[in-house]
Amino acid sequence: MIVGLPREIKDNEYRVGLVPAGVRALTDAGHRVVVERDAGAGSGFEDALYERAGATMLGTADEVWRQAEMIVKVKEPIQPEYGRMREGQLLFTYLHLAPAGELTKQLLERKVTGIAYETITDKRGTLPLLTPMSEVAGRMSIQVGAQYLEKMGGGRGVLLGGVPGVPAARVVIIGGGVVGTNAAKIAVGMGAHVTIIDNNLDRLRELDDIFLSRITTLASSAYAIHEAVSHADLIIGAVLVPGAAAPKLVTRGMLKDVPNGAVIVDVAVDQGGCIETTHPTTHSNPTFYVEGVLHYCVANMPGAVPRTSTFALTNATLPYVLRLARHGFLAAIASDEGLKEGVNTYAGKLTYEAVATAQGLEYTRLDALLGVAK
């Protein structure tokens, strides 16, 4: 198979779909890999490293998209890339389609086979390709929040860990999954007072054990969330409903009671955000205020630490890339139900139900398209 690795063009996105070692694994397996020049530069991978791994370097993204049977990316295509996609091409990347109506339309009209990292599952029912970036984003959310809590960053002027005689900052994390757990690790390590809110009592028990009762856990309800954020210095949105739009758990009305200069980091922004006042921002223009509360809603947070992120992502995605390249799309999904869960668009049809529900579009079961009885 011909695998293409274009340079990411989203605002300040420096990650790349594969590290050179991943390219080497593909070329050693007999596949051809075409890489856009400088695709890995932002992550510290020079073109020479890809050439040494056996890649063919191409001068433009157009050439990469034109030649490749499978495109391996990090972020979803944006407007300049729409015209490069073609019928039957396999696109393997984060898609986050639920809040992205125009991208969904383009994938369907162009009959692209879109496999989303974030909806692939494993035998345990977890999301193995979302996990590494959720780990990065969760840990980053606290260091970003701490920076913006500083007066020079636009915040309240609160030190996250406090000092003897002065209380630590109050951090409220909404969601106890991978993002929330990793955020809590950093916040607790920095000495903050941490509250995690989740709707799964078993998960709250696990978190209480993990953190040896150094955190406060709350069962999720509108009342509990309102009460907690009313006293918060830093609020982390860490809610995930796989493939679907995130529920709006913090309303604009609640923000009226949040202290002025408090900071929100909504990591759920990729799926529309779990804060009602969230809208996607960029690394170039990352923040805005609503009701005196500073919002940081960058949709590609891990792009700020591209070297760490690219290694972590390739560790997770490479086995799937190799499987798709070795067996082809149909055979690969036939042998892996978890990989099949990643298929969001196929042959001009929307094949992931949560996305269809979020956008009010028709859902088509993938097995029906493939003629597989169920």
N, C-alpha and C positions, 0 to 999 in steps of 0.2 A: 504494500500500500504506500501511497505518497502522502506523507504527513507534513502539514504546513504549520510554521511557527511565525506568525506576524508580530510586529512590534505593537504593544498596547498604546492606544492614543487617547484614552480617557484622561481627564485633567490630573496631572501629577501622578500618573500610574506608572510605576517603575518596575513592577513585577514582569515576569515572562513565563510563558506556559510550561517550559521544561528547562532544567539545568543541563549543561553539556553531558553529564553522565546519563541522563535520560535519553538524550539523542543517541549516545553511543549504544545504549541497550537496544534501541530501535534499529540502528544500522547494522549492528551485529546479528540481529534477527532477520536481516535481509530486506528491510524496508528502506525507502528513500525518504530523507527528511530535507525539506527546503525551509530555510530560515531567512527572514528579512534582515538585512544588514542593520546592526546596532540594536537588534531586538533585545539582547540581554545586557546592553551597556548600563542601564539604570540599576541593575542588580549586581553589577561588577563582573559580568561574563563577556569577555571580549569575543569578537568574531572569530579570532584565531582558535579559541577554545572549541567553538562549535565545528569549525573546519577540521580540527584535529579529531573530533568525535565522529567525523564522517559526513557532516551536513554539507549540502550545497547552499551557498550563500547567494541570495538574490537581492537586487537593488531596490525593489519597491514592493509595497504590500500588494499591489494589484497582481504582480507576478506570482506571489506566494498563494494568494487566494485562487488564482486561475489554475495553477498546477495541482494544488492539493486536493486529494480525495477526502481527507479529514483535517480540519483545522483544530488545533489545540491552543486555547487561549486561557486567560485568567478572567477577564471581565466580559460582560455581555457586549455584543456589537453596538456601536452608536451610529448616528446618522451617516457619517462619511463612509461607513463600512457596509451599509445596507446593499448598495449596488454591486458589491463584490461577491455577495452570497449567491449561490446558484442551486438549481433544482437537484435534489439527490445528494448534495454535499453534506457530509457529517460534521456537525459543529459541536465540539466538546469543550464546555466552559461553564462558569457560573452564568446563569440566565436571569434568575429572579424575575420571572415573567408576571407574577400576580399584579404588581402595580404598573407594569410596562406595556400599555396597550399598543403603542405604535410598533414596538419591537415584535410583539406577538403577531400583529398584522403582517409585518414584513416576512417573518419566518413562514407564516402560513401561505402568503401569496407566492413566495419564491420556492415553496415546497422543500424547505431545508429540514433535514433530520436533526433536531436540536436535543442534545442530551445535556441535562443540567447537573452539574456536580452536586448541587444542594438537595436534590431529591433522590439520589442514589442511596440505597440502604444496604446494610450487611445482614448476616444471619442473626445478629442480635437485635435487629430493628433500629440500629443507630445510623447516623449519617456520616460515613467515614471520610467523605471528601469535603464536607462542610466543617468537620471538627477542627482541622489544623488552623483554618483561618478564623474560626470562632475562638480558638485558644489565643491567637495573636490579638484579635480585636478586643477580647475580654481583658487581657492584660494591658493593652494600650489604653483602654477606656479610662483606667484609673490614672495613668501617667498624664494623659491628655487632660482629664478633669482636674488633676492637681495643678497643672500649668494654668488653666483658665480660671481656677479659683483665686489665683494671685491677682492683686489689684491691677497690675500692669497687663494682665490677660483679660481684664474686664469683669472679674468676679468679685466676691465679697472680701477678699483679702484674708482668707483663712488657710492656715497651714494644715494639711491633711492629718498629720499625726499629733498636732498640738505640741505643747511642751509642759513640763511639770508646773502645775498650778493653773493651766489653761486647758479647757476641754478639747479633745480631738474633734475633727470634722465628723459630721454625721453623713454617712453614705448609705443611700437606699438603692438596692439592686432589685429590679422587677424582673423576675425570671431566674430560676435556679438550675438552668441547663449548663451547657459547656461555657457559654459566654459569661453567665452569671457566676459560675464557680471560679473561673479564672480571674474575673474581676475581683471577687472576694479575696482570693489568695494574695493579690497585690495590695488591696486596701487594708487587709488585716496586717500584712507584713509592714505596712507603712504606719501602722498604729491608729488607724481610723476606727470609729465606732460604726459597725456594719450591720445593716438590716437586710435580709433577703426575703422577698415575698414570692410565693409560688402557690399554685392551686393543687399541687400534689403533696399530700401529707407525708407519704413515704419518702419522697425526695427531700422534704424538709428535715425528716429524721436523719437521713443520710448526711445532709449538710451539717447538722448539729454534731454528729459524730466526727465528720471530717475535720471540723474546725474546733473540736473539743470545747464546745459551748462558748467560743470566743465571739460568736455572732448572735444576733437576734433573728429568729425566724418568725414569719407571720403567714398565716393562711390568707390567700388572696381573696379580697372582696373590695368593692368600691369604697367602703368605709375605711378599711385598713389601709388601702393605698393613699386615700386622701389624708388620713391622719399622719401617715409616715412622711409623705412628701412635704407636708406643712412645716416640718421641722428639719428638712434636709438641707445640707450644703451642696451635696453632689448626688444627682439621680442618674442611674444607669438603666437604660431601656435594653433588656436582654431577653425579650419574648420571642419565641419561634413557634409557628405552626407550619410544619414542612410544606413548602410549595405554595402556601396560601398567604393572603394579606394578614399582617399582624393586627390583632385587636387593639383598639384605642383605649388603653387602660388609665391613662392620665389625661383628663379633659382640660380644656382651656379654663373652665370654671375653677378647677383645683389649683391652677397656677396662681390665681389671685391670692392664695394663702401661702404660697411658697416664698421664702425670704428673698428680698431683692438681692440680686448679685449671685444667687445660687446658680449652679451649672447643671445642665442636662446633657448627657452623652447618649444619644439614641442609636445603639448599635443595630437595632432592628430596622433601620431606615431602608436597607436593601429590599425589605418586604413591605415597605410603606410606613414603617415606624409604629411604635406602640404608644407614642405621645400624640395627642390630637393636633398639636401645633407644629409637629415635625414636617419639614420638607427637605429633600436632599440638598446637600451643599457639597462644595469641593474643597480640596486642599488649598486652592488659591483664595477662596472666600468661604472659610469654614463655619462661621458663626453668625447668629442673629439673635435678637432679643424679642421675646413676647412676654408681656406682663412683668417686665423687669427681670426675667429669668433668661440667662444666656444659654442658647441652644447650640450644640455642636452635633451636626448630622451629616458627616462626611460618609458617602456611600462606599468608599473603598479605603477604609482606614488602614488595612494592612499594607497598602501601597506605599505608606510612609516608611516602612521597614522592609524594603523589597528583597534584600538578600536573605534574611531570616525567613520571610514569607515564601519565597520561591523554592527554597530548599524544602520547607515543610510541605508545601503543596505538591511538589514533584514526588516526594516520598509516598504520598497518598494516591496520586492520580496515575502514576506510571504503570502499575499492574493493569489498570483498566485500559490505558492507551495501548499497551502491548496486546491485550486480549482482543480489542477491537481491530487492531492492525493485522493480527495473525489470523483471526477467524472471519473477519468481516462483520458488519452490523447485525445481520439476521442471525447468524450462528452464535455470535457473542451474547445477544440478549436471550436467545433460546436456552442457553446453558447457564444463565445467571439472572434469577428473578430480581435480585437487587439492582442490577444494572438496568434491567427493563424499566424499573421504577423511575429511572432517570430520564426516560424518553418523554419529553414535553410536547414536541411537534413531530409529525411524520406524514409525508405525502399530502401536505396541505391541510391536515387535520390536527386539532388540539387534543392531545392524548393524556393530559394530566388534569384530573377532575378539579382539584383545588384551584388551579389557574382559571379554568372555565367558569367556575362558580364566582370567583373574584371579579371576572370581567363580564359576566353575563353572556358568555359565548357557548356554543354547542360543544359538548364533550363527546369524543369518540373513543371507545375502548380500543387500545392498541391491538389486542388479540383479534378483535373483529376485523381490523384492517389487514391483519396477517392471515386471516382465515383459520385461526386457532380456536377450537371449541373450549368453552369454559363452563 
